[in-house]
Amino acid sequence: MRAATAPRVASWTLLLTLALATSVATAVTIGPADIGFDEVWASIASHLGLGATPLSPLRDGIVWELRLPRVLTAAAVGAGLAIAGAVMQAITRNSLADPYLLGLSSGASLGAVAVLVLGVAVLLPVAAFLGALLALAATLLIAGAGGSLTPSRTILAGIAVSSLGAALTSFVIFWTATGDSYREILSWLLGSLAGSSWSTVLIAGGGILIIGVPLMLGGRVLDAFAFGDTSAAALGVNVTSTRWLMLVGTALLTGGMVSVSGSIGFVGLVLPHAVRLIVGARHRALLPLAALTGAIFLIWCDTAARALFDPRELPVGIVTAFIGAPVFVLLLVRSRRLT
């Protein structure tokens, strides 16, 4: 597939940016309490010091303390997972790679379940992030133990660590979880943004700024990996150190996202493929557009998860799976026709 022209990329960037802003504003108005656009903007303006709010404390709290942090967290997590998925697919040259390929999800799950069964849920983001880092360290140590860090060795090591982490998580749940802790654990394992606050916005948004943006700026380097390690080296890329750096950066970004949202599937797998159909495979265009698409996608998946079956709420990972699985099948069929 040929790369899209600069005007086409600019048009899509503008369109998706406007769609993201509209999605944020609209999603905040959706819920049991009837909140209008004017109330959303009034609440935001008042908290930014642009005037006094005309809203009651209750309605202002619904907007500023409940809905807006959750929508912004969903946007940041969706963007982060989409970036991580696109980078992982490029580094491993595997179209089925996703952000959890290195066993990060199972490591984060083990850390999260451990603190949930101990009754210290306040430490959940920290434990999940540390669990993801431990899984990353184990994967990279195993992959690099017998020689250079190759895509195939990395993938196989990630599968092994993921299986071990999943087994340990299941053992902890089986041995210690009782009563209502089962529901809390299941909700986190399936992905949930129900506990979002301004602290989760800071964590996820900070991850995008500190790690996601530098990864997006490495688009030219990722393009070099598309033709193999030999071609990348011929183009002046230090293959081994660059792969280590990209893998660690992707893992840290994924760990930050998972620590506030749980394991949300299909975002990092499907959306990079969908964006490639629009703008081609060049990562300078693919990465920012995938980030915008991931943000929009997860905002609406989370909105559906909390609103469709009100007063009950689905884990957002169920919604992304319901949508992502058939979309991925369609993308596979379409890509086969184009080849």
N, C-alpha and C positions, 0 to 999 in steps of 0.2 A: 504494500500500500504506500502510495506516494505521500510525502509530508504535505500538510496544508500550507497555503500561502500565508504571509504575515497579515494581510487584511482579514483573512478568514479567522485566524487565531485571535486577532484583536476583537473581531465581532463577537466571537464566542465568549471571550473573556468578559466583555462588557455585558453581554446578555446574561451570563451566569452570575456575575456580580450583582446585577439588578434583581435577578431571581432570588439570590441569597438574602439580600436586604428585605425583599418582599416576604420571603418565607419566615424570616425572624419576626417581623412585625405581625404577620398574620397568625403564626403559631401561638404567639403570646395571648391572642384574643380568644383562643379556643379552649374551652373547659366548662365545667359546671356553672361557674360564675360568669355572667354575661358582661364581658369587658370589651369596650370599643377601642378603635384605633386612637381616637382622641385621648382616651384615658391612658393608653399605653405611652403615648408621646408626652403627656402631661407628667406622668410619674417619672419617666426617664429625665425629662428636663429639670424637674424639681431636685432630683438627686444629683444632677450635674451642676446645681447652683444657678440655674437659669430662671428661677422663679418659684413661688410657693405652689404646692400641689393643691388642686381643687378636690382631690379624692379624699374619701374617708380613710382612716388608718388601715382598716381592714382591706379595702380594695387596693390601696397603694401597696400593702404587704403582699397581696396576691400577685401583683405585677412584678414588683421589685425583688421580693424575697423568694418567691416560689417559681413563677413561670419563666421570667427572663433568664435567671441563672441556668435553669434546666435547658432552655432552648439554646443558649450560647454554649453550654457544655456539649450538647449534642452536635452543634456545628463544628466545634473544635475537634471532638473525637472523630467525627466522620471525616474531616479533612485529614487528620493525622493518620488514620488507618488507610485511607486511600493513597496518601503519599508513601507510607511504609510498604503497602502492597506493590505499588509500581516500582519502587526501588528494589524490593526483594526479587521481583520477576526479572529485572534487568541484571542484577548481580549474579543470580543463580542460572540465568538463561532458561528459566522454567516457567511456562505460561500458567501452571497450576499453583505457583507459589503464592502465599499470602503472608500477612504480618506475623502469623503464629507458627511459621515454618520451623523456627529454631527452638520450639518447645516453650516459648514465652507464655503462652496461654496456660499450659499445664502448671508451669512454675508459679505464675501469678495466682492461679486457682488454689494451689496448695497453700501458699501464704495466706490468702484470704480466708480459706476454710479453717485454717489453724486458729486465727484470731476470732473467727465467728463462734467456733465451738468453745473457745476459752471465755467468751462473753466480753471481749474488749473490741467491739466493732469500731470504736473510734480510731483504732490503729489500722483499719482495713486498707486504706490507700497505701500506707507505708509498707505494710506486710506484703501486699500484692506486688508492689514495685520491686521490693527486695527479692521476692520469689522469682519474678521475671528475670532479674539480674543474675540470680544463681543458676537459673536454667540456661541463660545465655553463656555464662562462664563454662558450665559443664559441656554445652554443645561445642563451643569453640575449642576447648581443651581436647575433647575427643576427636574433633575433625582435624586438628592440627597435630595430633600426637604422632601420626605415622608419616608426616611429610608436609607438603605445602597445602594450603587451604583451598581446595578445589570445590566447585559447586556441588558435585556429586557427593563428596565426603561430607560437606556441610549439611546437605539435605538428609543423608542417612543418619548422621549424628543427631540432627534435630528430631527425626522420627523416634530414635531410641530414647532421647531425653523426654520427649512428649509422652511416650508410652509409660515410662517410669513415673513421671509426675502424675499422670492420670491414675495410675495404680495406687500411688501413695495417697492421693486425694480421696479416692474411693475408700481406701482403708480407714482414713481418719473419719470420714463421714459414717461409715458402717460401725466403727468402734465407739465413737463418742457422741455423735449427734443425737439429740433427743427433743421431743416436743416441737415447739414452734421454730426451733433452729433449722429444721429441715427446710421449711418454706423460705427462710431468709437465705440459706445457702443455695438453694435451687434458683432463687431469683437472681443472685449474683452470678452463678455459673452460666445462666442463660443470657446474661447481659441486661442491665437495668440502669436507668438514669434517674430513678425515683429519689435518690438522696442527694441530688445536685444542689450545690450552693455556690456562693461566690468564691469559696476556696477551691472547688472543683473547676470553676472557670479559670482561676489563676493557674492551677496545675496543668490543665489541658491547653489553655491558651499559651502559657509559658513554654510548654513543650513544642508547640508550633513555631513560636518565635525563635527559640534557642536552637532547636534541632531541625524542625521541619523546613524553615527557610533556607538554612545552609544546604540541606539535601536537595532542595529545588534548584539551588544555584549550581549544583553539580551535574546538570543535565548533559553537558558535553562529554563529561567523563563516562556517564552511564551509556551514552550512545556508542562509545568506543567498545564497550563490553558486548555489544550486540553481535559483533563479528568474531568473537572468541578471544581468548587470552593472548594468543600470538599476535593477532591484529591490533589489540589494545596496546600491547607492549611496543609494537612498531610505531604506534602513534605517540609514543612518549609517556604512556601511563605506567606507573609502578603498580603492576597488577596485584601483587600480594598485599602490600600495605594499603592500597586503595580499597581492596575488597574487605580487609579487616576493618578499616575505618567506616566504610559504608554499612557493613553488617552491625557494628557496634552502635552507630548512630541510629539505624533503623530499629534496633532492639530497644534502645533507650526511649525512642519516641513511642514505640508500641507499648513498652512497659508503663510509660506515663499515662497513655490513653486507657489502657486496661485497668490501671489502678483506680480510676474514677468511674469506670463504666461496666466492668466485668468483661466477659468474652463475647463480643458482638461479631458474629460471623458474616461472611460474604461481602462486606464493604470493601475490604482491601483486595479481594479476589476478583469481583465482578466489575467494579467501576473503572479500574484502569483499562480493562478490555473494551468497555463501552466507549470510553473517551478516545481510544486508539482508532475506532471506526470513524470518528469525526475528524480528528486532526493528525492522524498518523502516529508513528512510533517515536518521533523525536522528543526526547524528554524535556527539552526546554519549554515546549508547549504542553506536553502531556502532564507533567507534574502539577503545575498551577491549576490547570483545568480539572484534573482529577481531584485536587483538594477542594475546589469550589463545588464540584458535583457531589463529592462525599459529604460535604457539609449540608447541602440541600437535601440529599437523600436521607441522611440520618435524622435531620430535623423532622421530616414528615413521617418517617417510620416511628419515631418516638411519640409524635403527636397522635398518630393512629393508635399506638400501644396504650396511651393513657386516656384516650377519648372514646374509642369505638365501643368499649364494653363497660363504660362508666356505670356504677362506681368501682367495678373491678378493673385491674390494670394488668396488662400482659407484659412480661419481660420483652424488651425491645428486640432482643436476639431472635425471638420467635417470628416477629414481623419481618426482620431482614432476611431470615431464612425462607419464609413463605414467598417473598418477592424475589430474592436473589437466586434461588435455585432454578425456577423456570426461566428467568432472564438469562442466566448463564447458559442454559441449554440452547436458548434462541441464539445467543452470541456464538456458540460453538457451531451451530448449523449454518449461520450466516458466514462465519469466517471460512468454513469449508467450501461454501459456494464461491467465495471470492478467490480461493486459491486454485 
